[in-house]
């Protein structure tokens, strides 16, 4: 992805915690990854916002590593592209202004308006403080443990979390959360799948709008990332027989298909996973 000349978003906060994940620098196993990718956003949790001046009270500052510095610089530029794309899409397709989210980049542990988070939580969006959270080590895990290499795969992850903010802006997150609270576990999971696939479709809308920044192979990197984090693929990788009633993000084929749909269309209206008979 060609990001030279792209400004860094001002809606980025960096937190460097003093505690890492269990003393293991290498990350987590596939079972842990399953837990990570089951959480695309936090909602329906009774919490008190804990953000104070952009820093969580339990964190301690420390110098950034070169890897972290690079991840922050990359993420800040990708966030700028989402701000520009969704501002234009909202103006043209929604008829109102888009208010971008904050991106909180952390290492170790942090606090959000939806509760505590660590590297084991994985990337997520918190509607309580309208912020996306990203642990710098996740990019390494995405490449080395999930087999989703490439800078555009990482950009897709950021775009997906921003897509949850888009859903929040459109009122979709709140409606789905209300429905989930009244539903059985199986039905709640099914609603969450539709929500996540819509976020994948919105990510495709973003990707279509940044084609001028894409390099050869970037589209396949995003599609590969979508496939690698499909529920069925992850459960197989963890040595389990896929259990569709437990899915919360959709199958590999569904995730790739809805991303492609958004990419081909570029229209919010074509990302209506809730009205689709077949996902």
N, C-alpha and C positions, 0 to 999 in steps of 0.2 A: 504494500500500500504506500503510495507516494504522499508523504505528509510534510515534505520540505516546503516551507513557505506558509504552512497552516499555523495560525496563532494558537497559543495555549489558552484554554478556557479559564476564566477567572472563577468558575464555579467548582473548583477543586480544593479540597482540604486534605492535608497529609498528616497522618498520625503514626508515630513510630513507638510501638509498645515495648516494654521491657521484658515481657514474657513470651516465649515461643510455644509451639505446640508439643508438649510432652517431651521436650529434649530431643526430638527427632527432626533433624534438618531436612530430611528427604521427603517429608509429606506423609501420605496416608496410603492404606491399602485400598483395594477395590470396594470393600464393604463400607469404608469411610467415605469413599467417593460417592457411593450410592446415597449416603445420608446428605452429602453436600448438594447433590444435584436434585434432591427431592425438595429443596428449598429455593424457589426462585424469588419469592417475596414473602415478607412477614405481614400478616393481617389478622384481625380478629383477636389480638392479644391485648389484655388489659395492662397497659404499661404507662409509666410517666416518662416523658421525654427527658433524656439524660445529657443531651448535648449542651455544653456550656462553653461559649466562646470558641467553638470549633475543636475543643479537646475534651476527651473523656477523663474524668478525675483519677482513674486508676492507672493511667498510662504514664510512662516516663520517656522523655526525649532521649534519643541517641543518634549518632551520626548515620546517615543513609549509606547503604552499600551502593556500588556502581550499578548493580542489577536493579535495585529499587529506584534509583534515580532515573534509569532508562525507562522503567515501567511507568513511572509517574509522568514523565515527559510524553511518552506515547499515549497514555490514557487521556491526558489533558487535551491533546490534539484531536484524538478521536471524539472526545466529548464535544469539542467545537463543531465537528462535522454534524453531529446529531442535533445540536442547537440550530444550526443553519438549515438543515433539512426539515426539521419539524416546525420551525417558525414559518417556513414557506408552505409546507403541507397544510398546517392549520389555517393559514391565511387563505389558501386557495380552496381547500376542501371542507373546512369546518366553519370558516367565517369568523374566526376570533383569534386572539393572540395566544401564543404558546409561552408558558412560563417554564423554563428549564429546571431540572433537578440539580441538587448538589451531588457531587461525586466524592465520597470519602474513601481515600486510599489508605489502608492501614497494614501494619505487620504485627504479628503476635495476637493481641486481643484488643478489643475496643468495645464501646457502648453505643447503642443506637436508640432512637426513639421507640424501637420495638424490642429492646432488651439487649443482652450481651451478645457478642459475636467473637469468633476466633477464626483462625485459618481453616478449621474443620467445618465451619458454617458454609463456606463458599460464597460466591457473589450473590447478593440479594438486594431487593428494593424494599424500603420501609416507607409505607404511605404515611405513617404518623409524623415523620419529619421530612417527607418528600425527598429522600436521599437514596442514592444507590451506594452500596458498600462493596469494596473490592480489596481482597488481600493480595499483596504483590506476588506471593508465592503461587497463587492459582495459575498464573500464566505458565509457570514451570511445570506444574502438574498437568495442565491441559496438553502440553507438548509431550512430556516424558511418560506420563502414566495413562493418559486417555488416548494418545495417538492422534491428537488434533493439532498438528504443527502449523506454524505460519502466523505472520502478524495479522492477517485478515481474520483468522480464526479467533484470535484474541479480541480484535475489534468487534467481531460478531457477538462475543460475550458481553461487551460493554453496551452495544446497541440493543441487545436483548433486555438488559436491566433497565435501560432508558425506555424501552418499549412498555415496560410495566408502569413507568411514570406517565407515559402517554395514555395508557388505559386509565390511570388514576385521574388525569386531567379530563378525560372524556366521561368520567363517572362509572366506567365499567367495573373497576376494581371493587368499589363499594357495593354495587349491585350483586356481584358474584359472591362477595364475602357474606352478605346478608343471606343469600340463597344457600350457601354452604353451611351456615350455622343451623339452618332448619332441615338440612338433608341428612341422610344416613352417611356413614363413612364411605361406602361404595359410590353413592351418588355425588358426594362432596369431591371425591377423587376425580370423578368424570368431569365435573365442572372445572376443576383445577387444570385438567388436561386441555380443555378447550381454551382456558385462559392462557396457558403456556403456548399453545399452538398459535393463538392470535398474536402473542408477543413475537413468535418466530416470523409470522407473516409481516408484522410491522417492521421487524428487522430487515426483511427483504425489501420493503418500501424504502427504508434508509439506504440499503445497498444500491438499489437502482439509481438513487439520486447522487451517489458518490462514484459512479462508474468512471468519471474522469480521473479519479485518484487510484483506481484499481490497476493492478499489474497482472500480467499473465499468470493464471493459476489461482488468483485470489478468490474467485467465485467458488471454485472447487474446494478451497480451504474452508470456506464458510459452510458449504454443504457437508463436507466431511465432518466438521465439528458438530453440526446438527445430528448427523448419524451416530457419531461416537457417544453422544450423551442422550440417546434414546433410551427409554426405560427398559425395553426388551434387550437391547445390546448390553447395557450395564448389568442387568440381572444375570445374563448368560456369562459375562466376564467374571462375575462374582461366584460362579458355580451354581447358580440357581436356575430353576425352570421358570421362565417368565410367567408372571401372574398378572394378567391384564387388570383385574379389579384393584390391584395395588398401584397401578401406574398413576403418576401425577404430572408427567410432562409429555407423554405420547411416545409412540414407537419411533425408531430411527427413520423409517419411511415417511411417517406422518410429519415429523419435524422438518425433514428436508423438503417435503412436498409443499408445506405451507410457507416455508421460506421462499421457495421458488415462485409460489403464487404471488407473494408480495413483490418479489423482484420483477416478475413479468408484468404485473399490473401497475404498481406504483400508487394504487388507490386504496384508501382506508376501507371503503365500502366492500371491497373484495376480500377483506380479512375477517368476515363475519363467521367465525367458527361456531358460534352459538346457534346460528340459523342453518348450519350445514347438516344435512342428514347423514352424510358419510365424511369422516375425517381422513 
